[in-house]
Amino acid sequence: MPKIGLVVSDFNYDITSMMHRKAEEHADLLGLEHHSV
């Protein structure tokens, strides 16, 4: 299974948290393994 890493800033948390959530949803749709640290 392909893997990707997501890096998200705490700056502008309201915006970046939505972007992070959408990226995770899209990664799931594509069948990618992802982890948040």
CORHU-V571527 format. One record per helix or strand of 2 or more residues. SS is the DSSP state (H for helix, E for strand). FROM is the first residue (numbers start at 0). LEN is the number of residues. If there is no record, write none. Layout:
# CORHU-V571527
[[SS,FROM,LEN] [SS,FROM,LEN]]
This chain:
# CORHU-V571527
[[E,2,3] [H,12,18] [E,32,3]]
